[in-house]
Every structure is written in C-alpha cells, then in structure tokens.
Amino acid sequence: MKIIKLSATDSTNSFLKDLSQNSPLENFTTVVAINQTNGRGQQQSKWVSEPYKNLTFSTFISFKDLKVFQKKYLNFAISLAIYDVLLTKNLAKIAIKWPNDILSATHKICGILIENTFSGDKIKNSFIGIGLNVNQEIFPEHLTNATSLKLETGLEYNLDRLLNTILVAFQKNIKLLERQEFDFLEERYLNVLYKKNTPTMFKNSKGEIFMGIIFGISYHGKLQIQLEDDRILEFGIKEVSFL
Ligand code: BTN
C-alpha cells in the first residue's frame, strides 16, 4: 500500500483525483494530510479538522466490475470498515448514521466522502475521503455535534498506526465487495444503522416534520422510512434529515 504524506493540501480527495489523472495508481494508494486548507464534506459542506490531531486522508480504489447501481454496497463496505475499527476502541455505542456518518452515541466522530468516476454503467475509480476525529479535544463552537476518539476514551492515538489499521479493514471489505457479498454487507450495515427500529422524527426537504421508522435501504440506495400509517417512503440524501 502506497501512502503519500503531505504537510498541507487543499483537499486530499482533490489531490488524489489530480494524481490519478497524471499517472496510473495502485489500488489503495492513500494520500494523508496533516492540514487540509479546504477540506470538503458532503453536500458542499466544509470539513474542518485541527492540524496534527486527526486523520484526513483519501484512498484510491479502481473497480473492474462494480455497476453504478451497486454504489450503495461500496458505501456499506467503507462505512463498516471504519465502524469495525472503532469498535475495537471501546467507545460508547458506535453506529452508522445513514448514509455514512459514523457516530459515537449521538456525536459524529467520522465523516466519509466517496467520489466516483464512471465508465458506462460501471464505477471506474473511487476516491474514498475520510475525516476521522482522533486526538482533537476542542471543536469550534458551531460543531456542537462533533467528538473524537480522545474525547470518548481519554486516550491519545498514534495516527500512522490507526491509518494502517483502517486501510487493512478497507482491503478486507473491498474483497467482500469484489466477491459480490452484497447481502452480507447490507445485512451488517442495517444491523448497525443509527435509529434502526426506533420511532424517529425526520424533516423532509419541504421542512415538514414527520415521525417514522427506518425500514431499510432501497435498490438505488435511498433511505426507506415507514410512516405511522405503514406507508414506506424513499428519500435521497438531500431529501431528508434526522431531527
Ligand atoms: C462529511 O461528513 O461531510 C464528509 C467529510 C469527509 C472529509 C474528508 S477529510 C479527507 C477527505 N478530503 C476531503 O476534502 N474530504 C474528505
């Protein structure tokens, strides 16, 4: 596994994408930065991380035969890899909040940004961006929901070692994906999904608040919510939020 360490870059996802355009990359080539000056999150948000304290990295994976409609399984494989590594750290209840925030109890400890290139109906290259809060103890005021491994356990972690452990977990789960163990990945993902089987308040994109229970993930990766009248509605990432 090739690991490129940078002291600073705008975004490791952007850096890795540029790199892949200039030279062919081995699978699991990883770019890790001490400082990201323009870290990107989902839905055009920013990812802010204190230099030296956390892991901000991106990993390249190219696929031969992963169909665009199977994209959700890639998300399951990556989220579960992070989940499994965190599980070994004795945190408060770890869960995956759909689609791929990793929570310790109710607080976000890791964000994932997967960006893909496509060729016809297949996913060609994936740039897996991970922001894992490790040793940061103080977060900016607006990030009220953020936590870190250190805040949760009181321990300080070695970033290089943690990165290696995560990359090994990625390799293991990507193997499952390549072997098309889709049902296994989906079942595991659903089992550890935040608020699964719990009546929960959601807000749709019109601002309407409603109560429902997470039912599952649709064929196309949308969140299925069962309403009180038993109807099941499907939501894309921008179409619903948890309250
Ligand atoms: C999110 O929860 O919104 C996703 C955050 C992803 C952040 C990581 S940090 C490393 C990689 N480079 C980026 O610019 N973003 C991802």
Boltz pocket constraint, residues with backbone or C-beta under 6 A from the ligand:
constraints:
  - pocket:
      binder: B
      contacts: [[A, 10], [A, 11], [A, 12], [A, 13], [A, 14], [A, 36], [A, 38], [A, 39], [A, 40], [A, 41], [A, 42], [A, 43], [A, 45], [A, 46], [A, 47], [A, 55], [A, 56], [A, 57], [A, 58], [A, 100], [A, 101], [A, 110], [A, 111], [A, 112], [A, 113], [A, 128], [A, 129], [A, 130], [A, 131]]
      max_distance: 6.0
